[in-house]
Amino acid sequence: MDWSENIRRSFFDWDAMASVLPALLAVGLKNTLILAAASTVLGILTGMVLAVMGISRSAWLRIPARIYTDIFRGLPAILTILLIGQGFARIGREIFGPSPYPLGIVALSLIAGAYIGEIFRSGIQSVESGQMEACRALSMSYGQGMRLIVIPQGVRRVLPALVNQFIGNVKDSSLVYFLGLLASEREIFRIGQDQAVVTGNLSPLLLAGVFYLIITVPLTHVVNHIDNRLRLGKQKPGGVVSGLVEVGELKDTTGKATVPAIKAGSLEVRDLDMAYGELQVLKQIRLKVEPGTVTCVIGPSGSGKSTLLRCLNRLVEPKAGDVLLDGESILAIKPETLRRRVGMVFQHFNLFPNHTAIENVMLALTRIKGMAGSQARRIAEARLAEVGLAARSDYRPSRLSGGQQQRVAIARALAMDPEVILFDEVTSALDPELVKGVLNLMADLGRRGMTMIVVTHEMGFARKVADQVAFMDEGRIVEVGPPAEIFDRPKSPRLKQFLAEVL
Ligand SMILES: Nc1ncnc2c1ncn2[C@@H]1O[C@H](COP(=O)(O)OP(=O)(O)OP(=O)(O)O)[C@@H](O)[C@H]1O
């Protein structure tokens, strides 16, 4: 017999394949899918708990999660399966009856949980810290921010890795046969292997291999497709607009939209101190902000401007001193309540990428303020119209320019109906031609009587729009006054030097 005939007999014996096909379909495929699906579902539940423990601030939760992961990820799968399946055979029999099948699922789940926990943990930790900051600025608690934004984003990012894990479980389910499954519980591998052992004919085993590929290969492609779809959202025709058109988007709204009324609050910062550990960042800050005025905060990098803003809505806690919002100490207000009254817009927009523009604006209204969907939608539509983006309300952030994203972020802050809005270098990350649209919008808000505190490097904006300008250096407000005084008649040598550098 020549070698090609030999190969045909060993691998491509169609009769041998046909004889195992019914069992492969009716018994093997079913059991493999049950083993893989059950262990993936249980592994996901275990993994979710492990991930939350793993990112916890408490070592009492982190350390056990670490130990579990190290053990079940470090041991060979077959060892875990045998230790669990045989070591707990008696308890297993008492709970589940004579079949080792459930213990096989338990063992596979323990292993999968360790991997899935790591997948979830890395997914959740890969979500930018700005996302949680934006959640908190929209008056969500840490738990709400995690539940509504950070965890769903993290999980969505790891969807392909989870499918890989399911594929791993499909393959690892073949190891459960070591526990001596009953005939009705045999999985694909065992059925293919039975004959091979007896006759030396590998054809049924090859067919079993084909079954594994039929399960796993299409799955990978389907998931990649779903993943792309989730990431980009449903594509609608129409691309990103040129930055030069954007200023026009704003002009179009003038006089058209019914512009919501503005509540203007006052702020008074009294001898505020703040430190990061040993580093004293704010020293004896005093500042009065009248209702309906624009205060620009300027100063060199690292002078504490952002930290001052973050103290005003308690994203960081002051060490000493106080801030009065309409005469009331912000330290006496629950941070979540305070942040409904003091909105914030960030340098890097921090829009929620898995939500459209309108969903970004609506989210805190429905989830935090408890508004009905229809009412929240009306408010969000009005706010998006106000920032010139009514036509783009169904776009995801990835399909908007930086300037448009920043205007959505402003609409999102405005929708909460704040008394004061804090702007933290909101044009610093924008291309030059997009800056103007955002600054025009802010100037318009100022004119309409919004109380605004604006940290900015845009000296032209500060000069034109601000009612007062505060110059900070090394954690102190060195000079404060109307723009004409600050820019044309600076008193302190440090302000003179700063202006010489930036103007
Ligand atoms: N989370 C933090 N932990 C420790 N130190 C920090 C933290 N954030 C800021 N700092 C430090 O506090 C000081 C003030 O930072 P802050 O960001 O408030 O300055 P800034 O004037 O806004 O600067 P920039 O214009 O560069 O944003 C800097 O020395 C900075 O390194």
Ligand as a Chemical Component Dictionary entry (heavy atoms), coordinates in Angstrom:
data_LIG
# 
_chem_comp.id                   LIG 
_chem_comp.type                 NON-POLYMER 
_chem_comp.pdbx_formal_charge   0 
_chem_comp.three_letter_code    LIG 
# 
loop_
_chem_comp_atom.comp_id 
_chem_comp_atom.atom_id 
_chem_comp_atom.alt_atom_id 
_chem_comp_atom.type_symbol 
_chem_comp_atom.charge 
_chem_comp_atom.model_Cartn_x 
_chem_comp_atom.model_Cartn_y 
_chem_comp_atom.model_Cartn_z 
_chem_comp_atom.pdbx_ordinal 
LIG N1  N1  N 0 -3.545 64.624 40.851 1  
LIG C1  C1  C 0 -2.439 65.284 41.213 2  
LIG N2  N2  N 0 -1.581 64.735 42.093 3  
LIG C2  C2  C 0 -0.462 65.384 42.475 4  
LIG N3  N3  N 0 -0.111 66.601 42.037 5  
LIG C3  C3  C 0 -0.910 67.200 41.155 6  
LIG C4  C4  C 0 -2.113 66.572 40.690 7  
LIG N4  N4  N 0 -2.711 67.410 39.813 8  
LIG C5  C5  C 0 -1.924 68.507 39.743 9  
LIG N5  N5  N 0 -0.844 68.379 40.540 10 
LIG C6  C6  C 0 0.207  69.378 40.736 11 
LIG O1  O1  O 0 -0.410 70.549 41.243 12 
LIG C7  C7  C 0 0.168  71.703 40.680 13 
LIG C8  C8  C 0 -0.915 72.559 40.064 14 
LIG O2  O2  O 0 -1.501 71.861 38.986 15 
LIG P1  P1  P 0 -2.698 72.452 38.130 16 
LIG O3  O3  O 0 -3.038 71.426 37.110 17 
LIG O4  O4  O 0 -3.751 72.930 39.037 18 
LIG O5  O5  O 0 -1.969 73.690 37.428 19 
LIG P2  P2  P 0 -2.445 74.546 36.202 20 
LIG O6  O6  O 0 -2.115 75.953 36.533 21 
LIG O7  O7  O 0 -3.842 74.232 35.850 22 
LIG O8  O8  O 0 -1.458 74.031 35.070 23 
LIG P3  P3  P 0 -1.712 73.770 33.529 24 
LIG O9  O9  O 0 -1.951 75.123 32.904 25 
LIG O10 O10 O 0 -0.457 73.134 33.072 26 
LIG O11 O11 O 0 -2.896 72.855 33.459 27 
LIG C9  C9  C 0 1.210  71.237 39.681 28 
LIG O12 O12 O 0 2.475  71.298 40.320 29 
LIG C10 C10 C 0 0.833  69.810 39.413 30 
LIG O13 O13 O 0 1.972  69.047 39.126 31 
# 
loop_
_chem_comp_bond.comp_id 
_chem_comp_bond.atom_id_1 
_chem_comp_bond.atom_id_2 
_chem_comp_bond.value_order 
_chem_comp_bond.pdbx_ordinal 
LIG N1  C1  SING 1  
LIG C1  N2  SING 2  
LIG C1  C4  DOUB 3  
LIG N2  C2  DOUB 4  
LIG C2  N3  SING 5  
LIG N3  C3  DOUB 6  
LIG C3  C4  SING 7  
LIG C3  N5  SING 8  
LIG C4  N4  SING 9  
LIG N4  C5  DOUB 10 
LIG C5  N5  SING 11 
LIG N5  C6  SING 12 
LIG C6  O1  SING 13 
LIG C6  C10 SING 14 
LIG O1  C7  SING 15 
LIG C7  C8  SING 16 
LIG C7  C9  SING 17 
LIG C8  O2  SING 18 
LIG O2  P1  SING 19 
LIG P1  O3  DOUB 20 
LIG P1  O4  SING 21 
LIG P1  O5  SING 22 
LIG O5  P2  SING 23 
LIG P2  O6  DOUB 24 
LIG P2  O7  SING 25 
LIG P2  O8  SING 26 
LIG O8  P3  SING 27 
LIG P3  O9  DOUB 28 
LIG P3  O10 SING 29 
LIG P3  O11 SING 30 
LIG C9  O12 SING 31 
LIG C9  C10 SING 32 
LIG C10 O13 SING 33 
# 
